[in-house]
Amino acid sequence: MTPTPLSDLKPVRDRLRGIGDVLDPKDAEEPILAPAVRAAVKGWLDEIRARDALAAVGLKPRSSALLSGPPGCGKTTLAHHLAARLGYPLVTVGAEHIVTSSLGGSEGNVAKLFATIESLDQPVILFIDEIDAIGSKRRDSSGDTGGAVTAMNSTLTVLLRRLEAFGGTMIAATNRADTLDPALWRRFGMQIVVDLPDEDARWAILKRYGLPYIFADEALDALAGLTENAAPSLLRQLMEGVKRRLVLGAMQGSLPASLVEAVAAVVAETQPHPDYDQPPLWARQASSSQIISNISAGQAWPPARQEA
């Protein structure tokens, strides 16, 4: 695909109504990525932009990628960012757009999705979220009196055929990579694991979502150490909860007395998913609060706001 200046996306949204949602490149947010993931994404972008050079040696840029990893780790954010770097809208398609109980409905929705994408005048990147809902391993359909297994296998077959013939760029995401059919797995030119952030990445995420408030490096160090195993979505929820208390507390004359009090209030009303190992901040709230208290002695309170 050759980048073209984006016009009004309304015609694209109209064509895709009921099929998928269209995200504008200008609304994309740059994700905070692990070095290996950042290198993989950069390498893919370089490939796509070097299409002619690759063609000279009989190669094509890879046109598809599977993003896997725990929920809340930014797979959709990464797909949107990658599309924006290429200058394209991202068409996001979830299981709710495809899976239906009507006979032949899911297969028809898959076919309609790819046919509509291929007919658009505006180049787009296709993003199928929760692809395991239609791409799980084929099962034995003998004795399938209700036809559910047969329908799932049939939907996967249609998906495989459409992917094989698709000439555009596609990204898919799953939280359950181990459930995907091997034939579907092989259809992707890249398989990238978007995992839980390490301590450096957690620090950067906490700082980003703490803005425009200025939190001391020492306080962020403490929070980054106490949020091991936390997904980016949970880190965002934590910092936005602290900011919410700062804003509402100033309006109501009831500011939290300290960073410790603000964090404790957010921790009390949020919980990591039960499948995750519990971050220390949630697993050991009393000792965690003491550690933050020791560090946050140097934190101005309430924190200053960064000038616009």
Number of C-alpha atoms within 10 A of each C-alpha: 15 9 11 11 8 13 9 9 13 10 13 21 16 12 14 18 12 13 23 21 19 22 20 18 19 13 11 19 13 13 19 20 21 16 10 12 17 14 12 14 19 12 12 20 17 12 18 18 15 13 15 14 13 14 11 9 8 8 12 15 19 16 19 21 22 25 24 21 18 18 18 19 23 21 26 20 16 23 27 29 22 25 26 22 14 18 20 26 27 27 25 21 22 18 15 13 18 23 18 14 9 8 11 13 15 24 22 15 19 20 17 14 19 19 13 13 21 15 10 13 9 18 21 25 27 26 27 23 21 19 22 22 18 23 24 19 17 18 11 10 15 9 8 11 9 9 12 13 17 17 21 22 20 17 23 25 18 17 20 18 13 16 17 12 9 16 12 16 18 22 28 24 25 23 20 16 21 13 14 18 17 13 14 21 17 11 16 19 14 18 18 17 19 23 21 21 21 17 17 13 17 27 21 16 22 23 21 15 18 21 14 15 18 17 22 16 15 16 22 22 17 19 24 23 18 23 25 18 19 26 24 22 14 18 22 19 17 24 21 17 20 24 20 14 19 21 11 12 13 13 10 9 8 11 17 18 10 17 23 20 15 20 21 19 16 18 18 10 9 13 12 16 13 7 7 12 12 17 18 17 24 18 13 12 16 11 12 21 19 12 17 21 18 14 19 21 14 13 19 13 16 16 16 12 12 9 6 4
